Amino acid sequence: MRSWKRRLRKWRNRLAKRVLATRIGREMLVNAVSPKILSMTADCGDHLMTFSPHDYIGRKIYRKGHFQRENVDRLPVRPAATRIAAAGKILLELGGNIGTQTLYFA
């Protein structure tokens, strides 16, 4: 009996990993977050991001792992921004909201 329970549990866990790794699965997870949870921290690969799972940007970060990072990566001024940081100068971003784009520039 124990081996069947163990097999069933392993099958359930594999299925859950496959489903929850999809966009729809992550959307289901973010919809299931309790309103009592005020902030979450996610590992976004090269940085950690703390956000509210209840606002638009936080939901996107949780579901996709980033928020419009492709826009910063496509900018032709990105190498110039790297030179600015290396020279000890300042790059000013106006209207930073929760700072996702600032992190991507950094």
Backbone as CSV, one residue per row, in Angstrom:
resi,resn,N_x,N_y,N_z,CA_x,CA_y,CA_z,C_x,C_y,C_z
1,MET,0.824,-1.195,0.000,0.000,0.000,0.000,0.868,1.259,0.000
2,ARG,1.978,1.224,0.738,2.837,2.390,0.803,3.455,2.714,-0.558
3,SER,3.814,1.682,-1.307,4.437,1.939,-2.611,3.454,2.624,-3.557
4,TRP,2.176,2.276,-3.495,1.180,2.939,-4.346,1.011,4.400,-3.944
5,LYS,1.004,4.651,-2.650,0.885,6.034,-2.182,2.101,6.852,-2.615
6,ARG,3.254,6.243,-2.505,4.474,6.927,-2.901,4.471,7.205,-4.405
7,ARG,4.079,6.227,-5.198,3.996,6.414,-6.658,2.990,7.490,-7.028
8,LEU,1.842,7.465,-6.367,0.811,8.466,-6.631,1.313,9.865,-6.263
9,ARG,1.998,9.983,-5.124,2.539,11.262,-4.696,3.594,11.768,-5.688
10,LYS,4.477,10.884,-6.154,5.495,11.280,-7.133,4.855,11.714,-8.435
11,TRP,3.838,10.998,-8.890,3.137,11.361,-10.126,2.457,12.717,-9.979
12,ARG,1.797,12.929,-8.819,1.126,14.204,-8.544,2.129,15.358,-8.539
13,ASN,3.277,15.160,-7.901,4.290,16.214,-7.836,4.866,16.526,-9.213
14,ARG,5.125,15.520,-10.032,5.623,15.758,-11.396,4.601,16.522,-12.222
15,LEU,3.347,16.132,-12.105,2.283,16.819,-12.835,2.149,18.267,-12.391
16,ALA,2.203,18.495,-11.079,2.093,19.864,-10.562,3.253,20.719,-11.048
17,LYS,4.471,20.177,-11.062,5.622,20.935,-11.552,5.454,21.310,-13.013
18,ARG,4.948,20.390,-13.821,4.764,20.681,-15.246,3.680,21.724,-15.470
19,VAL,2.576,21.611,-14.744,1.462,22.547,-14.920,1.823,23.928,-14.377
20,LEU,2.421,23.981,-13.193,2.706,25.266,-12.566,3.878,25.989,-13.204
21,ALA,4.646,25.311,-14.035,5.753,25.958,-14.744,5.265,26.687,-16.001
22,THR,4.006,26.517,-16.361,3.459,27.178,-17.540,2.921,28.551,-17.160
23,ARG,2.641,29.350,-18.154,2.092,30.686,-17.914,0.733,30.613,-17.209
24,ILE,-0.095,29.690,-17.642,-1.424,29.532,-17.027,-1.287,29.061,-15.582
25,GLY,-0.369,28.133,-15.343,-0.149,27.642,-13.985,0.335,28.725,-13.051
26,ARG,1.261,29.563,-13.531,1.746,30.660,-12.692,0.646,31.689,-12.467
27,GLU,-0.213,31.881,-13.447,-1.352,32.788,-13.263,-2.296,32.233,-12.193
28,MET,-2.516,30.915,-12.209,-3.344,30.296,-11.173,-2.722,30.502,-9.794
29,LEU,-1.406,30.357,-9.702,-0.729,30.556,-8.430,-0.873,31.988,-7.926
30,VAL,-0.668,32.957,-8.809,-0.738,34.355,-8.372,-2.174,34.737,-8.006
31,ASN,-3.155,34.129,-8.640,-4.553,34.389,-8.277,-4.898,33.770,-6.928
32,ALA,-4.162,32.743,-6.534,-4.438,32.057,-5.272,-3.731,32.696,-4.081
33,VAL,-2.912,33.717,-4.309,-2.193,34.368,-3.213,-3.200,35.088,-2.316
34,SER,-3.077,34.841,-1.039,-3.984,35.433,-0.055,-3.818,36.950,0.004
35,PRO,-4.902,37.695,0.219,-4.790,39.142,0.378,-3.989,39.542,1.613
36,LYS,-3.782,38.614,2.531,-2.992,38.902,3.726,-1.500,39.005,3.416
37,ILE,-1.067,38.440,2.288,0.343,38.515,1.899,0.569,39.862,1.237
38,LEU,1.400,40.677,1.848,1.623,42.039,1.363,2.790,42.140,0.388
39,SER,3.798,41.287,0.524,4.931,41.343,-0.400,5.522,39.958,-0.579
40,MET,6.180,39.773,-1.711,6.851,38.529,-2.051,8.220,38.877,-2.602
41,THR,9.148,37.948,-2.520,10.457,38.118,-3.118,10.677,36.979,-4.091
42,ALA,11.083,37.317,-5.303,11.319,36.317,-6.342,12.758,36.405,-6.826
43,ASP,13.322,35.251,-7.137,14.650,35.194,-7.742,14.450,35.345,-9.243
44,CYS,14.901,36.455,-9.786,14.705,36.763,-11.205,15.956,36.469,-12.034
45,GLY,16.771,35.570,-11.569,17.960,35.201,-12.314,19.187,35.935,-11.819
46,ASP,19.372,37.164,-12.265,20.558,37.922,-11.878,20.286,38.922,-10.753
47,HIS,19.081,38.930,-10.215,18.745,39.813,-9.104,17.518,39.274,-8.371
48,LEU,17.307,39.763,-7.157,16.100,39.462,-6.394,15.179,40.666,-6.459
49,MET,13.895,40.417,-6.516,12.928,41.504,-6.600,11.842,41.265,-5.555
50,THR,11.585,42.268,-4.714,10.494,42.222,-3.741,9.377,43.106,-4.258
51,PHE,8.164,42.586,-4.235,7.030,43.275,-4.863,5.733,42.852,-4.187
52,SER,4.680,43.602,-4.473,3.344,43.241,-4.021,2.724,42.315,-5.072
53,PRO,2.222,41.156,-4.679,1.615,40.260,-5.661,0.220,40.689,-6.092
54,HIS,-0.256,41.822,-5.567,-1.618,42.241,-5.856,-1.713,43.391,-6.850
55,ASP,-0.586,43.985,-7.244,-0.663,45.039,-8.254,-0.214,44.482,-9.610
56,TYR,-0.450,45.239,-10.647,-0.208,44.790,-12.018,1.243,44.384,-12.245
57,ILE,2.182,45.233,-11.854,3.599,44.952,-12.100,4.052,43.753,-11.276
58,GLY,3.627,43.667,-10.038,3.987,42.527,-9.196,3.486,41.211,-9.752
59,ARG,2.276,41.216,-10.288,1.727,39.991,-10.888,2.543,39.573,-12.108
60,LYS,2.960,40.540,-12.915,3.787,40.237,-14.095,5.144,39.684,-13.683
61,ILE,5.751,40.283,-12.655,7.053,39.797,-12.185,6.920,38.366,-11.683
62,TYR,5.873,38.086,-10.935,5.686,36.739,-10.403,5.454,35.735,-11.528
63,ARG,4.647,36.122,-12.508,4.291,35.186,-13.572,5.415,34.986,-14.577
64,LYS,6.107,36.080,-14.959,7.110,35.986,-16.022,8.552,36.028,-15.523
65,GLY,8.754,36.499,-14.303,10.107,36.616,-13.772,10.747,37.962,-14.067
66,HIS,10.022,38.846,-14.740,10.515,40.191,-15.045,9.328,41.055,-15.464
67,PHE,9.588,42.353,-15.601,8.570,43.261,-16.109,9.195,44.127,-17.193
68,GLN,8.899,43.833,-18.410,9.348,44.581,-19.593,10.869,44.712,-19.667
69,ARG,11.584,43.682,-19.277,13.042,43.726,-19.353,13.527,43.793,-20.796
70,GLU,12.773,43.204,-21.689,13.172,43.211,-23.098,13.280,44.627,-23.655
71,ASN,12.515,45.567,-23.106,12.602,46.959,-23.561,13.958,47.569,-23.217
72,VAL,14.470,47.279,-22.040,15.780,47.805,-21.643,16.887,47.105,-22.428
73,ASP,16.739,45.808,-22.633,17.764,45.060,-23.363,17.884,45.499,-24.820
74,ARG,16.807,46.014,-25.399,16.838,46.451,-26.802,17.343,47.872,-26.988
75,LEU,17.480,48.622,-25.918,17.904,50.018,-26.046,19.321,50.119,-26.591
76,PRO,19.531,50.969,-27.582,20.893,51.130,-28.105,21.799,51.912,-27.152
77,VAL,21.231,52.579,-26.148,22.029,53.370,-25.220,22.543,52.545,-24.047
78,ARG,22.216,51.283,-24.007,22.643,50.461,-22.877,24.168,50.421,-22.731
79,PRO,24.943,50.246,-23.807,26.402,50.319,-23.630,26.854,51.684,-23.108
80,ALA,26.173,52.738,-23.538,26.505,54.072,-23.039,26.211,54.157,-21.544
81,ALA,25.120,53.546,-21.105,24.792,53.542,-19.676,25.850,52.786,-18.885
82,THR,26.399,51.728,-19.468,27.459,50.979,-18.807,28.702,51.838,-18.657
83,ARG,29.028,52.614,-19.689,30.184,53.513,-19.601,29.946,54.604,-18.568
84,ILE,28.701,55.079,-18.474,28.375,56.102,-17.475,28.633,55.559,-16.078
85,ALA,28.158,54.338,-15.822,28.344,53.745,-14.496,29.822,53.497,-14.218
86,ALA,30.559,53.088,-15.230,31.984,52.816,-15.034,32.762,54.093,-14.763
87,ALA,32.315,55.205,-15.307,33.021,56.464,-15.132,32.625,57.166,-13.828
88,GLY,31.714,56.574,-13.052,31.294,57.171,-11.798,30.258,58.266,-11.983
89,LYS,29.624,58.314,-13.142,28.581,59.310,-13.393,27.238,58.742,-12.975
90,ILE,26.219,59.540,-13.100,24.890,59.161,-12.631,23.937,59.040,-13.815
91,LEU,23.135,57.982,-13.808,22.067,57.800,-14.775,20.765,58.046,-14.034
92,LEU,19.982,59.025,-14.472,18.756,59.405,-13.794,17.564,58.812,-14.539
93,GLU,16.778,58.030,-13.822,15.553,57.473,-14.390,14.379,58.133,-13.698
94,LEU,13.514,58.782,-14.454,12.360,59.474,-13.882,11.124,58.590,-13.979
95,GLY,10.335,58.578,-12.930,9.112,57.777,-12.925,9.396,56.306,-12.725
96,GLY,10.252,55.985,-11.787,10.738,54.621,-11.608,9.738,53.624,-11.041
97,ASN,8.585,54.047,-10.510,7.595,53.155,-9.914,8.265,52.279,-8.865
98,ILE,8.320,50.955,-9.052,8.950,50.106,-8.049,10.406,49.789,-8.392
99,GLY,10.913,50.319,-9.493,12.330,50.218,-9.792,12.760,49.057,-10.658
100,THR,11.853,48.427,-11.370,12.254,47.290,-12.205,13.246,47.713,-13.280
101,GLN,12.951,48.781,-13.966,13.849,49.233,-15.049,15.193,49.709,-14.494
102,THR,15.173,50.308,-13.314,16.415,50.737,-12.677,17.314,49.539,-12.395
103,LEU,16.716,48.452,-11.915,17.496,47.240,-11.682,18.090,46.696,-12.977
104,TYR,17.333,46.766,-14.053,17.828,46.234,-15.329,18.973,47.097,-15.861
105,PHE,18.905,48.405,-15.653,20.022,49.267,-16.059,21.260,48.978,-15.221
106,ALA,21.043,48.693,-13.925,22.177,48.416,-13.035,22.817,47.107,-13.419
